[in-house]
């Protein structure tokens, strides 16, 4: 018996069934949220080598494209087959990556660890000197005993919190090293997977397009592919630009702090460089712990460090950043702040890093939909026309 799906009651029944099924699935998902999250976590652990491999290949693909474009200038390289060209490009790319990691481990990491260990060992001395300085300052100011007790109480709370943080810092570093060591096998597998992904990246892209065209109508499939290209372009420009920008800021900070003979130069430069990857809040997140570290050594040097960081951030915000990043995001400062806060709330530090390009893609899609509907209605699409 042939069912006529265009009949009114059949259509209502199908929609009702879909809605009820969706409600049941939603209820079961909420009621078993803990189990669902555990399953998702187990799945992520199983897929960790592939996630690491995709991440490595995505980052190294920019270096690979750079080398392949430069090598194509030479006539000798053009005569090679496409597989040979790709093999040479991948080899040079991984040599570059390994060299960068080796340089970091050989020159930066030992000094970084030494600075952290030295800082932790010197914390009691710094606290003792700071306490003497504060007590002497309060006596010179001739503050009443009531306010003196209140200040001492708050200062002691701050000192106790600092000692607690410093005491827990080494175990945290130890846990981080242990976690990295336990993930060595996954990193090795991820590196191997990344090589295969880079070798056949065009094939994997073609397979993804093939599946997309099979699952969706042609217009929808083309739109999905266009959004994917747009997302890749936005994420690529932002992440690579931020990494380059932060590396320059880290090196610039190191040079300036070395010239002015600032203590813990490597440690502060790494903190400033890494936190600079986070848009908007990065400079503040990096400046606060850096200034606190130097404050224990010398309040005058801490003030100078704060001034130096402010100057460097101004140079970055007005000269270096715009030159490297350009207008790769295309959203206002308000939406940048909004995206960092929301993504940071749900995804933590990773969310603060990827929140801006992720929101930029979503924003561009919403903007396109809204402007498309306005065009169909024969209305103006510029926001200024509605102000």
N, C-alpha and C positions, 0 to 999 in steps of 0.2 A: 504494500500500500504506500503510495507516494504522499509525503507530507507537504502541505503547502505552507511554507514558512512565512509567507506574506500575510497570512490571516492574522487578525488582530489578537485573538486569544493565544495562538501559538507563540507569537512574538512576545507577548506579556509573560507567558510561562517560561520562555527561554531566558529573558532578562531577569525574572524573579529567581530562577535557578542559579544564574551567575552571581547575583547579588548575595543570595543566601550562602552560596559556597564561599564567596569572598569573605563574608562575615565570620563563617565557621573557621576558615583558615587564619583570619586575623585573630580571633579569640584564642585558638589553639597556640598561635605564635606568642601571644601575650602571656597566657597562662603557663606556658612552658618556656618562658624566656631564658631562664638559666640554662636549661638543657640545650636550647637553640644556640645560645652563645658558646657553650662548651663544644658543640658540634662544629660551629664556625671556627673556633680556636683550633680544634683538632685538624680541620681541613687546611687552615692556614699553615700549621706546622708541617703537614704532609707536603703542601705545595711550596714550602719555603725555598728549596733550591731553585724552583722555577721562578719564584718572585724575585729572588736575588739575581738570577740569570737575566731576567727581563730588565731589571733595574740597571745592571752593569752594561748590558748591550745598548740600552737606551742612551746612557750617558756617553759610552765610547763611540756610539754611532756618529756623534758630532765630530769627534776626532778623526774617525775613519773617512767621513765625507770630506773633511779638510785635506787629508793626505791624498785621497783619490783625485780631487780637483787639481791639486798642485802637481801630482805625478803625471796627469794627462797632458801637461805642457810639454813633456819630453817625448820626442818621436819614438825612442826606443821602447818606452812604456806602452805607447799606443799599439805597438805591434803584437803585444802579448794578448792571449785569449782573456775573456772576461773572468774566467775562474782564476787564472794566474794573477791578473790585476787585483782581484778581491783578496787572494791569498797574501800578496805582498802588502796590500793596504792593512789587512788585519794584523799581520806580523809586526809592522811598524807601529800600529796603534797600541798593541799590547806591550811592546818594548817601551813605548812612551809611558804607559800607565805603570808598568813595573818599575821603571826608573823613578817616577814621581813618588811612588810608595817607598822605594828604597831610600831616596833622599830624605823623606820625612822620618823614617825609622832611624836612619843613620845620624842625622844632624839635629832634628827638631825634638823627636820623642825623648831621648835621654835628658836633654836640658829641661824639657817640660816636666818630666817625672821628678828630676832633681829639684826644680823650683817648687813643686808641690810638696815634696818631702821636707825640703828646707823650711818652707813656710809653716808646715805643721809643727816641726820641731822648735821653731822660734816663736810660736804663738804664746807660750807662757811668759817669755821675756817681753814680748810686745805688750801683753796685757798688764804686766807689772809696771812697765814704763808708762803706759797710758793711764793707769790708776794713779801713779804718783803725779803725773802731769795734771790730771783732772783735779786731784785734791789740792795741789798747789794753786791752781787757777781759782778754785772756789774760795780758798783762804784769802787770796789776794783781792778778790772781789768783795769780801766781807759780807757774804750772804747769810741771812738769818738761819738759825739752826733748823727750823721747820722745813724751809725750802731745801736746805742742805741735805737733810735726811731723805726727802723725796727724790732729789736728784741722784743721791747715792744708791737708793733702792732701784731706780730705773736703770742706772748705769750697771749695777750688779746683775740685773736681769739680762741686759744686753751682753755683758761679758759671759754669763753662763750659757746663753744661747750660742754665742760665738764659739765657745769651747766645745759645746755639744756638736755643732756643725763641723768643726775642725776634727774632732775625735771620730766622727762618723764618715769623714771624707775618704780616709784610706780604705775602710771596708767597702765603701761604694765603688772606689776605683778597682779594688780587688774583685768585686762582683762583676764589674764591667769587663775586666780582663778575662775572668772565668767564662763569662757568657760568650765573649768573642772566641775564646779557645774552644769552647764546646760547639761553636758554630763553624769551626774551621772546615769540617767535612762538607757542610752545606755551602760554604763559600767556594770551596774547590769545585763541587758539583755545579754551583751556579756559574762559575767562570767557564767551565766546559760547555754548559748550556748556552751561555752568552756567545761563545764562538760559533756554535751551530746556528744560532739566531742571526748573527751578523753575516755568516756565509750565505744563508738562504733568505735574507730579509725580504727581498722582492717576491720570492715564492710565498712566504708567509703572508705578506700584504695582499698578494693576489688571491690566496686561499680565503682570507678574511672577506675580501670583496665578493668573491664567488658565493660564500655562505650568506652574506648580507643580501645580495640580489635574489638568492633562493628563498629567503625567509620573508622578505618585504616586497611590496609593489615597487615598480621601477622608480617612480618619483620619490617614494619614501627612502628607498635604498640609496639613491643618489644624495638625498639630504643627509642621511646618516654618515655617508662617506665624506661629504663636505664638512660636516661638523667634526668628524674625527681628524681631518686634515687641519682644521682651524684650531682644535684643541692641541694637537701636536705642535703646531707652529707657536701657539701662545705659551705652552709649558716649556718648550725647548728654548725659546728666546729668553724667557724669564729666568729659568733655572740656570742655564749656562751663563747668562749675563750676570746673575747674582753671584755665582761661584767665582767668576773672573773678577768682579767688582770687590768681593770680600777678600779675595787673595791679595789684590792690590792694596786694600786698606790694611790688611794684616802686615804686609811687608813695609808699607809706609809708616805704620805705627812702630814697628820694630826699629826702623832706621832712626826715627825721631827720638824714641825713648833711649836708644843706645847713645845718641849724641848728648842728651841731657843727663846721662848716667842714672837712669831710673832703675830701681831694684825690680827683680822679677820680670825682666823685659820680655823674655820668651813667653812666659805664662800669660801676661797681660795682652801681648800681641795676638796670641792664639784665641784668647777669650773675645777680644774685640773683632777679630777676623771672622770667627765662627758665628757669633751672635749677629753680625752685620747681614748675614743671609736672611734673617727675619726682617721683613719690611716694617717700617714705622717704629715698632717697639724695640728692634734689634739694638740700636745705639744705647738706649736706656738700660736694657737688660745687660749689656756688656759693661757699661760704664759703672754701674752701682757696685758690683763685686770688686772690680778693679780698683776703684777709689777706696773702698773699705780695706782692701789688702794693703795699699800704700799708706793709708791713714794710721795703721799701727806702727809703721816704720817712721813716718814723719808727716805731720799735718800739712806742713808747707809743701812737701813734694806731692801730697795728695791733691792739694789745690792746683798745683801746676799740672798734674796729670789730668784733672778735670778740664782745665783750660785747653790742654793739648787735644783731648778727645773731642771737645766741642769744635775746635778749629778743624780737625780732621773730618768730622762729620759734616761740617759746612762745605768743605772742599768736595767731599763725596756727594752730598746732596745737590750741589749746584754745578759741579764740573764733571767729576768722574762718572757718577751714576747716570746722568742724562746722556753722556757720550756713549756709554756701553749699552745701557738698556733702551735708550730712546723712548718712544711711546709704545712699547711692546704690550702694555696692559690696556691702555685706553679707557680707564675708569677714574673717577675723581677720588680725591683723598678720603672723602667720607665713606665711599664704598670699600676702599682699601682697608680702612679702620674696621668697618662692619665685617668684612670677610675674615680678617685676622681674628677678631674676637669670637665670631661664631664657629669658625673652623677649629680654632684653638681650644674651644670648649669641648668639642666632640672628639677631636683627634690629637689634642695635646700639641707637642712641639712640631710634629710632622704637619699638623693642620695649620699652624702658624706660618709654615714655609710654603705649602702648596695651596693655602686658602685663597691667596690673591689670584693666581692664574686660573684656579678652578672657578671662582666667582666670576672672573672676567669672561670665561666661556659661557657660563649660565646667563650672565648679563647680556652678552651679544645675542644669544638665542632668543631671550625674552624680548629684547629690543627689536629683533627681526620680525618676530610674530606680531608684536604690537603695531609696528610700522606697516606691515603687510595688511593688517585688518583696516588700518586707517586709510590706506591707499584704495582698498576696495570700496570704502564708504565715500571716497572722493574728498577726504579731509587732509589737512596739512600734517606733515610728519615731524617737523622740527619742534623741539620742546619750547624754544623761545616764542613760538607762535601762540602758545597757550599760557604765557606768563602775563 
